[in-house]
Amino acid sequence: MSESYSRRVPTQAIVCPSCAASGATGPDSHGEYRCAYCGTRFHRLAPPEPAPAQAQAQAQAQAQLGSRMLGVGLLVVVVLVGAGVTIGLRSESEDSAATPASSSSRAEPSRTAPNRTATAEQPATASFEFHTLEPGYRSSFYALGIVTNTSTFTIDKPKVTAVLFNAQGDEVGTSSGYGARNKLEPGQRSPVKILIKDPPDHDSIRYETVARRSTWTPDLVAGLRVEASEPKPASFGNHRWEVSGKVHNDGAQRAKFVNIEIQALDADGKLIGLGSSYADGEVLEPNSDARWSTSVTAAGSVDRFEYAVTGRLPN
């Protein structure tokens, strides 16, 4: 198929040399033109040759114009080529992502992910050993026992819940208590005393424990020692004892919130009474002592009293 095109040839107006009017007709067979306004006949003169300086300026202008056009053309080509390279790279990356790697360039297989079940955090556990019931006010009473940290890490005060059941096995009430000690290391034991206030009629009691991993450990003072006086039966109340003594700070640090734990044990080592007291004064200085006293109720014949003491560093 052929393409047709037209080319426009630039023309120049013919001006009459007499009246300077344009629009002359011609040329005739002798090369003359005739002015349509004044009738003057004339020959068209060839345009004068430009001066050398003018010709050089025109040549430079044409050369600059050609250079600019060439630069624009190259810029367009570069942009187009760059776009083509970008598109090519993107296509190649997409193809490589979609196409499996060859055996020579394939990366080594990833290692097996760790077993989440094996590395999961172990739950905190504790067990409770019931020892005795201690009478309280009117129908209320206390359940006493020992809770043990069966976890492999430190736990906070374990919670022990006494669940009351009737003869038909229906749950009729609950009461809860906590270990007497703030923190329990693995295998460490703590006494527990649960107040069961105004209980409903029930036939049996079961105990549930809840342990929690320790998230905060208080800074305890080393070197505290209990010196207990001889316990005396209280002047009022059945199975009630008056206990007292001193706490000595044999360490090098000041102690605050100095707490004395008193356990009343029977001949079988069962916990039959539990009490606590704080030493006198706000802070126990090193190489000094402080007095303490309290009363403890025991549910039976006391064979001995055992004591424990803790104190914290002042803030």
Secondary structure, 3 states (H helix, E strand, C coil): CCCCCCCCCCCCCCECCCCCCECCECCCCCCEEECCCCCCEEECCCCCCCCHHHHHHHHHHHHHHHHHHHHHHHHHHHHHHHHHHHHHHHHHHHHHHHCCCCCCCCCCCCCCCCCHHHHCCCCCCEEEEEEEEEECCCCCEEEEEEEEECCCCCEECCEEEEEEECCCCCEEEEEEEEECCCEECCCCEEEEEEEECCCCCCCEEEEEEECCECCCCCCECCCEEEEECCCEECCCCCCEEEEEEEEEECCCCCEEEEEEEEEEECCCCCEEEEEEEECCCCEECCCEEEEEEEEEECCCCCCEEEEEEEEECCC
